[in-house]
Amino acid sequence: MKRLILYCLIFSAALVARAQELQFSQPVKLGAEVNSDDEELAPMLSPDGNTLYFSRAFHSKNIGGKYAGTDIWISRKDANGNWTPAVNAGKPWNNKRSNAVIGISADGSTVYLSNAYNNRSGISFSKLVAGKWTEPEFIPVPGINRDDFVSIYVHPSFEVMLLSMKGRGSYGEEDLYVSLKDSLGNWNQPRNLGPSINTPGFENSPFLSNDKKRLYFSSNGHPGLGGADIFYSDRLYDSWETWAAPKNIGEKINSKGFDGYFATYYDSLIFCIQDGQMVQALGVKRREELVFDQRQIKYLSDNEIKNVLGRNVVSLIEFESNVTEVSPSDIKDLQAFAALVRDRTEIKIRLVAKRLADSQDIDLYKVRLINILNLLRDQGVSGTRISFGSEIDPGSSSPKRSESVLLKLYY
């Protein structure tokens, strides 16, 4: 079965990370300068956006011939911003084995490569010195399953590595794992990303957003449109094992075949592949609309809440000045709150921003509300049960007291 299919270019606006929903136009195939009659896969873009590295399979000009491993190919932009005809990267990166660029440093001077270049599988790095790439050097990463299909992505910080493989504790076929670099510069044993991401099917072609908060991957185990679809999920509570429920990236990108190898740069430029051919599309990220309303609502009192739910719940989330992220202690309170109200669907929730009298920064309060909304959603509370309000506290001399969000319940 093909594992590689879809490469798209998409332009979009950078907005609040946890409130982003992705929308795309219909993908259009890139030209013959990049695509061939064979199979293109695994694209990586240089930090300056002018060089595209990708692997090519079943091509007669690959080292070792058509039926040897994949080779790394390169296309560069010309003065007019068009991609030039791709050329084989040659040595020292390519040999008769399967080769791919799997990570590029933020300054573009170092690349991570799939292939140990020493007659065994693994990972290597190469540096740009005096305009030439050095011979790849082996990087030890414990626990990589070298006997089955493995796909790898290394974040530009070179601190996080995502791997797709059938490893220890796999839930089925290939699972996604994470390896982190320790204080001595060594890669740790890969850890399974957990059951929110991994299924009895396969998950592969991982990609991590620049802020390390959003994961893109391909899977045939989550509900999709065809053989395998592209999904995305947000990392929760700074944990590498706790993720929001994956979302399908949508039918504009996903097809009835195998879709994978999604990658985004600058929060605006996105690549993917369909049927072994690179395609492009225009897209935008839509900010979730948040509307304050001024309804008069009869809220449940503390005693009523205790009678209905069996205990009182958190009613106030405080923020320091200019801070929008929820504190770890308040996250725990919101988790407990969600556990109590999750199944009591007749109860509605209103998030009320308490504003300073002289504050004009409405967006600050909206971001706080959206962050709380997303935390509750991640815990299984439907967003249709949640509304938003705003109150000014002109007499407050305590910024912490007025820069807060009230959680009120009603029927």
C-alpha positions in Angstrom: 0.0 0.0 0.0 1.2 3.5 -0.7 2.0 5.5 2.4 2.8 8.7 0.7 0.2 10.8 -1.0 -0.5 14.5 -0.8 1.6 17.7 -0.8 -0.1 21.1 -0.7 0.9 24.7 -0.5 -1.6 26.8 1.6 -1.5 30.4 2.7 -3.4 31.4 5.9 -3.4 33.9 8.7 -1.8 33.3 12.1 -4.5 33.6 14.8 -5.2 32.3 18.3 -3.7 28.8 18.3 -6.2 26.9 20.3 -9.1 28.6 18.4 -7.9 27.8 14.9 -10.1 25.9 12.4 -8.6 25.2 9.0 -10.3 25.9 5.8 -8.9 25.3 2.3 -9.6 25.9 -1.4 -9.5 23.0 -3.8 -5.9 21.7 -4.1 -4.2 22.2 -7.5 -1.3 20.0 -8.7 2.1 21.6 -8.9 3.9 21.7 -12.2 6.3 19.3 -13.8 9.3 21.2 -12.3 8.5 19.4 -9.0 6.3 16.5 -10.0 7.3 13.6 -12.1 5.7 10.4 -13.4 7.0 8.6 -10.4 6.3 9.3 -6.7 7.2 12.4 -4.7 7.0 12.4 -0.9 8.3 13.8 2.4 8.8 17.5 1.6 10.9 19.8 3.8 11.2 23.5 3.3 14.3 25.6 4.1 13.9 28.3 6.7 14.2 31.1 4.1 11.4 29.4 2.0 13.5 29.2 -1.1 14.6 25.5 -1.2 12.3 22.5 -1.2 13.8 19.1 -0.2 11.8 16.0 -0.9 12.2 12.3 -1.6 11.5 10.6 -4.9 10.7 6.9 -5.3 10.8 4.7 -8.4 12.9 7.1 -10.5 15.5 5.9 -13.0 17.9 8.6 -11.9 18.0 7.6 -8.3 21.3 6.2 -7.1 20.9 2.5 -7.4 18.2 2.8 -10.1 14.5 2.8 -10.2 13.9 0.0 -7.7 16.5 0.9 -5.1 15.6 3.2 -2.2 14.3 6.7 -2.3 16.6 9.6 -3.1 16.5 13.2 -1.9 15.8 15.7 -4.6 16.0 19.5 -4.5 14.0 22.3 -6.2 14.8 26.0 -5.6 12.9 29.2 -6.3 14.0 31.5 -9.1 14.0 35.3 -9.1 10.3 35.3 -9.9 9.4 33.0 -7.1 8.8 29.9 -9.3 10.1 26.5 -8.5 13.0 25.4 -10.8 13.3 21.8 -12.1 14.2 19.4 -9.3 17.6 17.8 -9.3 19.0 14.8 -7.5 20.9 15.9 -4.4 23.6 13.3 -5.1 26.3 12.5 -2.6 26.9 12.6 0.3 23.2 12.5 1.1 22.0 9.8 -1.4 23.0 6.2 -1.7 21.3 2.9 -2.6 19.3 2.9 0.6 16.2 5.1 1.3 17.1 8.7 2.1 15.0 11.6 3.3 15.5 15.0 4.9 13.6 14.7 8.2 14.6 18.0 10.0 16.2 21.3 9.3 17.7 23.6 12.0 16.1 27.1 12.4 19.1 28.7 10.7 19.2 26.2 7.9 22.8 25.1 8.6 22.1 21.6 9.7 19.8 18.8 8.5 18.7 15.6 10.0 18.6 12.7 7.6 16.8 9.3 7.6 19.6 6.8 6.9 22.7 6.0 9.1 25.0 5.7 6.0 26.7 2.7 7.6 24.9 -0.3 6.3 22.2 -0.1 9.0 19.1 1.9 9.5 19.1 5.0 11.7 19.4 8.8 11.7 22.3 11.1 10.8 23.0 14.8 10.5 24.9 16.9 8.0 26.2 20.4 8.3 26.6 23.2 5.7 30.3 24.2 5.8 31.8 26.7 3.2 28.8 26.1 0.9 29.0 22.3 1.0 27.2 19.6 3.0 29.4 17.4 5.2 29.4 13.7 5.2 26.4 12.5 7.3 27.3 11.5 10.9 25.3 8.9 12.8 23.0 10.0 15.7 22.1 7.3 18.3 18.4 7.2 19.2 17.5 4.3 21.5 14.4 2.2 20.9 13.9 2.8 17.2 12.3 -0.3 15.5 14.5 -0.7 12.4 12.6 -3.7 11.0 9.3 -2.1 10.0 8.2 1.1 8.3 9.4 4.2 10.2 8.8 7.9 9.4 10.4 10.7 11.5 10.1 14.4 11.9 12.6 16.5 13.9 11.5 19.9 15.1 13.8 22.9 14.0 14.8 23.4 17.6 16.4 19.9 17.5 14.9 19.2 20.9 11.8 17.2 19.8 11.6 14.2 17.5 8.4 12.5 16.4 8.5 8.9 15.1 6.0 6.6 13.5 6.8 3.0 14.1 5.6 -0.2 15.6 7.4 -0.1 18.9 7.1 -1.0 22.6 3.5 -0.5 23.8 2.0 0.0 20.3 -1.8 0.0 20.1 -1.8 -1.7 16.7 0.2 -1.0 13.6 2.6 2.0 13.5 2.0 4.4 16.4 3.3 7.9 17.0 6.1 8.3 19.6 8.1 11.2 20.9 11.8 11.4 21.8 13.1 14.4 23.7 16.7 15.6 23.9 18.1 15.7 27.5 20.4 18.3 29.1 23.5 16.4 27.8 22.3 16.5 24.2 21.2 12.8 24.0 17.9 11.6 22.6 15.7 9.7 25.1 13.8 6.4 24.5 10.7 7.2 22.4 7.5 7.4 24.4 4.1 6.5 22.9 1.8 9.5 22.4 -1.1 7.7 23.9 -4.6 6.5 23.0 -6.0 9.8 22.0 -3.7 9.8 19.0 -2.9 6.1 18.4 -5.4 3.4 17.3 -5.3 -0.2 16.2 -4.7 1.0 12.7 -1.6 3.0 11.6 -0.5 6.6 12.4 2.4 8.0 10.4 4.0 11.0 8.7 4.0 13.2 11.9 4.6 17.0 11.8 4.8 19.4 14.7 3.9 23.1 14.5 6.6 25.6 15.3 5.2 26.4 18.7 5.2 22.6 19.5 1.5 22.6 20.4 -0.2 21.2 17.3 0.4 17.8 15.8 -0.5 16.8 12.2 -0.4 13.1 11.2 -2.0 10.6 8.8 -4.1 7.7 10.1 -6.4 4.9 8.9 -7.6 4.2 12.4 -9.6 7.4 13.1 -12.9 7.9 11.1 -12.0 9.3 7.7 -12.9 9.6 4.1 -10.8 6.9 2.6 -7.7 4.7 3.0 -6.0 7.2 5.4 -6.7 10.8 6.2 -4.7 13.8 7.6 -5.7 14.8 11.2 -4.6 17.4 13.7 -4.6 17.5 17.5 -3.5 20.0 20.1 -1.1 19.1 23.0 -2.7 19.6 26.4 -1.2 20.8 29.7 2.4 20.7 28.3 2.2 16.9 28.3 3.4 14.7 25.5 0.9 11.9 26.3 -2.2 14.1 26.7 -3.8 15.3 23.4 -7.2 16.7 22.4 -9.4 14.5 20.3 -7.9 14.5 16.7 -9.9 16.4 14.1 -10.1 15.5 10.4 -8.5 18.2 8.3 -11.4 18.0 5.9 -12.5 16.9 2.5 -10.8 19.7 0.7 -7.5 18.0 1.5 -8.4 14.4 2.3 -9.6 12.1 -0.4 -10.8 8.5 -0.8 -7.2 7.4 -1.1 -4.2 7.6 1.2 -3.5 11.2 2.3 -0.4 12.2 4.4 2.8 14.1 5.0 1.2 17.4 5.9 3.6 20.2 6.8 3.1 23.8 7.6 5.6 26.7 7.9 5.3 30.3 9.3 1.7 29.4 10.2 0.9 30.1 6.6 2.6 27.8 4.1 1.5 24.2 4.0 2.6 21.2 2.0 0.9 17.8 1.4 0.8 15.0 -1.3 -2.0 13.2 -3.2 -1.4 10.0 -5.2 2.4 10.6 -5.1 2.0 14.1 -6.6 2.5 17.5 -5.0 -0.5 19.8 -5.1 -1.3 23.3 -3.8 -4.2 25.2 -2.4 -5.1 28.5 -0.8 -6.4 28.5 2.7 -7.2 30.6 5.7 -7.4 30.0 9.4 -10.7 31.1 10.8 -10.9 32.7 14.2 -13.7 31.2 16.2 -16.3 33.9 16.7 -16.9 34.9 20.3 -20.0 37.1 20.9 -20.8 38.8 24.2 -24.5 39.0 24.9 -26.4 40.9 27.5 -29.2 38.5 28.4 -30.7 38.6 31.8 -30.2 35.1 33.2 -31.3 33.6 36.5 -28.2 31.8 37.6 -28.1 28.9 40.1 -27.1 29.8 43.6 -24.2 28.1 45.4 -26.8 26.1 47.4 -28.7 25.1 44.3 -25.4 24.0 42.6 -24.5 21.9 45.7 -27.9 20.3 45.7 -27.9 19.5 42.0 -24.2 18.4 41.6 -23.5 17.2 45.2 -20.8 19.8 45.8 -19.8 23.3 45.0 -17.7 24.0 41.8 -15.0 26.4 40.8 -16.6 29.8 40.1 -13.7 32.1 39.5 -10.6 31.8 37.3 -8.1 34.6 38.0 -5.5 36.1 35.6 -2.5 38.4 36.2 -2.3 41.5 34.1 -1.8 40.8 30.4 -1.8 37.0 30.9 -4.2 34.9 28.8 -3.1 31.3 29.7 -4.9 29.4 32.4 -2.6 28.6 35.4 -1.9 24.9 36.2 -3.9 25.0 39.4 -6.9 26.5 37.6 -6.6 23.9 34.9 -7.0 21.2 37.6 -10.1 23.1 38.9 -11.6 23.2 35.4 -11.0 19.5 35.0 -12.9 18.8 38.2 -15.6 21.2 37.1 -16.0 19.5 33.7 -16.2 16.1 35.4 -19.2 17.3 37.4 -21.1 19.0 34.6 -20.1 16.9 31.6 -23.1 14.6 31.7 -25.6 17.1 33.1 -26.4 18.4 29.7 -29.5 20.3 30.9 -27.2 22.7 32.8 -25.8 25.6 30.8 -22.5 27.4 31.5 -21.8 31.1 31.1 -18.3 32.4 31.1 -18.3 36.1 32.2 -15.2 38.3 31.8 -14.7 40.7 34.7 -13.1 43.7 33.2 -11.2 46.6 34.6 -13.1 49.9 34.2 -10.3 51.5 32.2 -9.4 48.5 30.1 -9.9 48.9 26.3 -8.2 45.6 25.3 -11.3 43.5 24.6 -9.3 41.0 22.7 -7.4 40.1 25.9 -10.6 39.0 27.5 -11.8 37.2 24.5 -8.6 35.1 24.3 -9.0 34.2 28.0 -12.6 33.1 27.4 -11.6 31.1 24.4 -8.8 29.3 26.3 -11.3 28.3 29.0 -13.8 27.2 26.4 -11.2 25.0 24.7 -10.1 23.5 28.1 -13.8 22.6 28.8 -14.2 21.1 25.3 -11.1 19.0 25.7 -12.8 17.5 28.8 -15.9 16.6 26.8 -18.2 19.6 27.6 -20.0 20.6 24.4 -19.4 24.1 23.3 -23.1 24.5 22.5 -23.8 24.6 26.2 -21.4 27.6 26.8 -22.2 31.3 26.3 -20.2 34.5 27.0 -20.7 37.7 29.0 -18.8 40.7 30.2 -19.0 42.8 33.3 -17.1 45.9 34.3 -16.0 46.2 37.9 -15.4 50.0 38.3 -14.9 49.9 42.1 -12.2 47.3 42.2 -8.7 48.2 43.2 -7.4 44.7 42.8 -6.4 43.8 39.2 -6.4 40.2 40.1 -10.0 40.4 41.3 -11.3 42.3 38.2 -9.1 40.5 35.7 -10.9 37.2 36.0 -13.5 35.0 34.5 -16.7 33.9 36.4 -18.2 30.5 35.7 -22.0 30.7 36.2 -24.5 27.9 35.8 -28.2 28.1 34.7 -30.9 26.1 33.1 
